[in-house]
């Protein structure tokens, strides 16, 4: 799965963020703009409605990339580990 996430420019408002700054880029859900937002995206991953398994897989790859970028520990390997 290709990672679509790209780090946002500093001080961009959510409305000006590129879709690539979100875990779920097509729906612009769960911004990944800093470590706190990455942790929030991990915690809320299973709560995101209206997405299919392919979108969840893509989002998980984006979250993994952001977690590595911001040095956030991610204790899940397949995205299924985040869905309760």
Backbone as a ProteinNet text record, in pm:
[ID]
protein_1_A
[PRIMARY]
XXXXXXXXXXXXXXXXXXXXXXXXXXXXXXXXXXXXXXXXXXXXXXXXXXXXXXXXXXXXXXXXXXXXXXXXXXXXXXXXXXXX
[TERTIARY]
84.7	0	89.1	58.2	135.3	97.4	196.3	172.6	140.2	28.3	-9.7	24.2	60.3	84.9	211.1	197.9	312.8	302.8	414.2	407.2	352	265	209.5	312.2	287.6	370.3	333.2	425.8	403.1	289.4	207.4	102	-7.9	-36.1	-148.3	-276.1	-382.6	-511	-565.2	-656.5	-710.1	-770.8	-838.2	-901.8	-799.7	-678.3	-573.9	-480.2	-499.6	-413.9	-440.1	-336.6	-348.9	-415.7	-485.8	-548.9	-445.9	-321.4	-216.9	-176.4	-227.1	-196.5	-294.1	-385.2	-487.4	-466.5	-503.6	-497.2	-590.6	-709.9	-809.7	-819.9	-732.4	-723.6	-849	-917.9	-1036.6	-1146.3	-1157.4	-1261.2	-1207.7	-1074.7	-1008.5	-1039	-1027.4	-1051.7	-920.9	-909.2	-794.4	-665.1	-650.1	-526.4	-405.3	-293.2	-168.6	-63.1	-94	-10	93.6	80.7	179.1	159.9	246	241.8	106.8	49.6	-79.7	-189.8	-189.6	-290.6	-269.1	-144.6	-117.3	-171.9	-146.9	-201.1	-353.9	-414.4	-560	-610.8	-542.2	-582.8	-574.4	-473.1	-460	-576.4	-605.6	-711.7	-849.7	-872.2	-1003.8	-1018.5	-915.4	-914.5	-1040.8	-1081	-1197.7	-1329.8	-1327.5	-1450.1	-1484.7	-1394.4	-1419	-1523.8	-1632	-1743.3	-1733.7	-1798.9	-1811.7	-1687.9	-1599.6	-1480.1	-1476.1	-1417.8	-1409.1	-1272.5	-1252.5	-1127.8	-1005.6	-1020.1	-907.8	-868.6	-968.3	-939.7	-876.2	-919.6	-857.1	-711.4	-686.2	-548.9	-461.8	-514.3	-440.4	-415.6	-517.6	-504.5	-400.5	-398.3	-301.5	-159	-136.6	-3.6	33.6	-62.9	-37.6	-8.3	-81.4	-58.4	79.3	117.1	250.1	359.7	345.3	445.4	452.3	336.2	332.6	389	356.6	408.2	560.3	615.1	761	818.6	757.2	803.7	804.8	698.3	685.2	731.8	793.8	845.4	737	623.5	511.8	515	512.9	514.7	378.8	380.2	258.5	269.9	184.3	192	93.7	73.9	-13.6	60.8	42.9	112.2	13.6	-81.7	-185.9	-291.5	-360	-458.5	-571.3	-592.5	-698	-677.2	-550.5	-521.8	-584.1	-616.7	-673.5	-825.9	-885.8	-1032.5	-1078.8	-1159.5	-1206.7	-1325.2
-117.5	0	123.6	217.7	341.1	438.6	504.1	605.1	736.1	797.8	925.2	1044.1	1017.9	1124.5	1202.2	1334.3	1423.5	1523.1	1555.3	1649.8	1784.5	1845	1975.2	2085.6	2197.5	2315.3	2370.8	2435.3	2489.7	2592.1	2586.6	2685.6	2691.9	2581.3	2577.6	2549.4	2619.3	2588.9	2462.1	2395.3	2268.4	2284	2393.4	2412.9	2431.3	2469.4	2488.7	2368.8	2267.7	2149.1	2070.4	2016	1924	1796.6	1728.5	1601.6	1500.8	1515.3	1422.3	1437.8	1538.9	1560.2	1485.3	1408	1337.3	1186.4	1116.4	970.4	915.8	970.3	932.2	1047.9	1052.7	1169.8	1198.1	1095.7	1118	1190.3	1161.2	1221.9	1335	1359.6	1463.1	1442.3	1315.4	1280.5	1249.6	1287.1	1260.6	1324	1455.5	1522.6	1465.2	1462.6	1408	1519.1	1627.4	1747	1757.8	1676.1	1675.4	1547.2	1526.6	1402.7	1383.1	1490.4	1479	1433.9	1486.6	1446	1301.6	1258.8	1119.9	1027.4	1061.2	980.1	977.5	1090.2	1097.9	1011.1	1013.4	931.1	783.1	745.5	605.6	569	655.5	628.2	624.5	704.7	715.8	632.2	559	483.2	399.2	327.4	238.5	315.1	442.6	521.5	593.2	592.5	661.7	584.2	653	592.1	624.9	542.5	569.8	541.4	454.8	417.8	265.6	220.4	76.5	24.7	-105.3	-167.6	-115.3	-85.5	-31.2	106.7	187.1	319.6	307.3	208.7	186.5	142.2	54.8	10.2	128.5	213.9	333.8	426.3	448.3	535.1	481.7	350.8	290.9	315.7	303.9	332.1	478.7	568.4	710.8	737.3	671.1	687.2	633.7	517.6	462.7	559.8	619	714	837.1	886.9	1004.1	969.9	851.6	809.9	803.2	750.7	745.5	887	972.9	1110.9	1188	1170.7	1243.7	1163.7	1048.1	962.2	919.9	879.5	828.5	676.6	610.5	464	410.3	321.3	257.3	109	59.6	-79	-168.1	-140	-221.3	-247	-365.8	-394.6	-402.1	-493	-475.7	-378.2	-309.6	-211.3	-275.7	-403.5	-473.8	-467.1	-449.8	-439.8	-316	-214.9	-89.9	-90.8	-193.1	-200.2	-298.8	-249.4	-334.4	-418
0	0	0	-85.1	-97.5	13.9	70.3	173.7	103.9	139.4	78.4	167.5	293.3	388.5	356.9	361.8	350.9	466.1	532.3	644.2	598.6	678.2	641.3	662.4	598.4	623.6	759.9	823.1	957.1	955.9	1057.6	1084.8	979.8	912.5	819.4	897	862.8	924.8	861.1	930.5	880.4	741.5	716.8	586.2	473.7	507.7	407.4	394.7	478.1	471.7	344.1	289.6	177.3	226.8	141.2	179.5	228.5	182	222.6	368.4	436.8	578.8	669.6	611.8	687.9	679.9	785.9	784.3	676.2	668.9	568.2	468.4	369	282.1	198.9	152.2	68.1	145.2	273.9	357.4	444.7	438.1	518.9	668.2	711.2	851	920.5	1044.3	1130.6	1078.3	1102.5	1060.5	1134.6	1065.7	1121.9	1123.6	1191.5	1186	1297.3	1399.9	1508.2	1589.2	1687.8	1766.4	1835.8	1888.3	1958.2	1862.1	1740.2	1642.5	1596.5	1588.7	1552.7	1660.3	1787.1	1897.1	1892.2	1861.6	1850.9	1736.2	1622.6	1508	1541.8	1617.9	1660.4	1752.2	1848.2	1945.2	1880.1	1778.5	1715.2	1588.6	1553.3	1428	1410.1	1511.8	1500.1	1501	1536.3	1544.8	1414.7	1317.3	1191.1	1111.9	1079.5	1005.5	857.4	777	635	552.4	602.2	525.6	510	400	377.1	422.2	407.8	453	378.1	250.8	173.9	227.3	261.3	317.6	456	534.4	665.8	649.8	553.2	528.5	487.6	399.9	357	475.7	555.7	672.6	769.7	788.4	880	829.5	699	643.8	666.2	649.1	673	820.1	908.3	1052.6	1089.6	1034.9	1063.4	1020.6	902.4	853.1	943.9	984.1	1072.3	1209.9	1260.2	1390.9	1388.3	1281.4	1269.5	1261.6	1182.8	1164.3	1296.2	1376.1	1502.9	1624.2	1601.5	1709.3	1807.9	1754.1	1834.3	1825.5	1939.4	1941.6	1898.3	1801.9	1752	1781	1869.5	1914.5	1839	1711.2	1626.5	1496.4	1442.3	1317	1201.9	1199.5	1098.5	1152.2	1062.2	1106.7	1186.9	1167.1	1240	1390.9	1435.1	1578	1641.5	1559.9	1611.8	1614.4	1555.4	1550.1	1655.9	1746.2	1856.8	1816.6
[MASK]
++++++++++++++++++++++++++++++++++++++++++++++++++++++++++++++++++++++++++++++++++++

